Amino acid sequence: AAGVSLSVAAWDNQLTDDPGTYYDAALRYSAEPGRLQVRGGIGYALTVMPGAADTRAVMGSVAVLDKPTGVNAAIAAGQQLDDGSYLYLKLGWLGDLVPAGKTALAAEYYASDDIGIDGGGRSWGLMALQRFDDLSTELYVGYRHYALTGTAQDYRDADSLVFGSKWTF
């Protein structure tokens, strides 16, 4: 009610020999107060493995769009209790740069500590998407830089460039 929803799930792994039991719960919020569009949520996950310590994690995110200007931002964070954490930030713009359709531009930053391995991961990226409404097509391009530090093994920084299209029919 009033833009709030609750989801819960519990299941046993039946696809592999991994005997884990999993529990999830999420509380979501969606509203459009005035000129803003707001979406957010918080979640909790519990994994129970026989003979191992339980794994617990909490995570949340919120995204806001200023509808008249197209300026938007998002933040997401998570903490694996007794272990690693992450933070994601995005700042973007959605507007009419060309008459063919909407243009989306964004910059993002991600940081993690002790997720999967001891050490920290960092990345940042820039991306653009152009819609072509008459052709039901989108073209996109993105660049991302990755770095991993504080690990027992030295890793080189990495860069990626992705580009492509999506045609909807």
Summary of the structure (lengths in Angstrom):
residues: 169
radius of gyration: 19.8
end to end distance: 34.5
largest distance: 60.4
contacts: 421
relative contact order: 0.11
helix: 2%
strand: 70%
